[in-house]
Amino acid sequence: MTGAEQLGEVFLRRPKRADARRNYDSLIAAAREVFAESGSGASLEEVARRAGVGIGTLYRNFPSRRDLFEAVYVEEVQALSRSAADLADLPPWDALVAWLHRFVAYVATKRALAEELVHDSEVFRSCRIEIYAAGEPLLRRAQEAGAARPDASFEDVVRLISGITAYQFMEPAQRDRVLAMALDGLRYGTGSR
């Protein structure tokens, strides 16, 4: 099964009826919050409670904990990928920086999800491909504009971001300062901007 087919399976779980879709969306939003707060061992009963649905509704939508983790993870990746298109009107460097800030926030919120997903799973690989498809053009555009180092690959940028997000920061402002320092290293002709 290809990665696209695997992601397709996750999306097929989305209900078609409006009321069922609202419950599904509420469960995804609640799970995102609960997993970010309490980690991968968070109570599914708490997820259902915050979503305003019964535990049976949760299990009808997500028969296993892993199904819920995958759905939340895929939703996060989709939102991150879509956000690249939202930045098309910005100058190349500004678009790259804005997207990398979103990427850092995404990585920070997915830590609990990544603990549960096997990194060599089809869903994980498919999501990685989607992230690269969104981020590589932003980097390339900034490089072509002379705003980003021409010798940097998107893999380099992902490792840079991974290094920043590997640590828990006491406050988001500190994380943002560290990211700004890292971005100064990625900027071509540092000090000229």
Secondary structure, 3 states (H helix, E strand, C coil): CCHHHHHHHHHHCCCCCHHHHHHHHHHHHHHHHHHHHHCCCCCHHHHHHHHCCCHHHHHHHCCCHHHHHHHHHHHHHHHHHHHHHHCCCCCHHHHHHHHHHHHHHHHHHHHHHHHHCCCCCHHHHHHHHHHHHHHHHHHHHHHHCCCECCCCCHHHHHHHHHHHHCCCCCCHHHHHHHHHHHHHHHECCCCCC
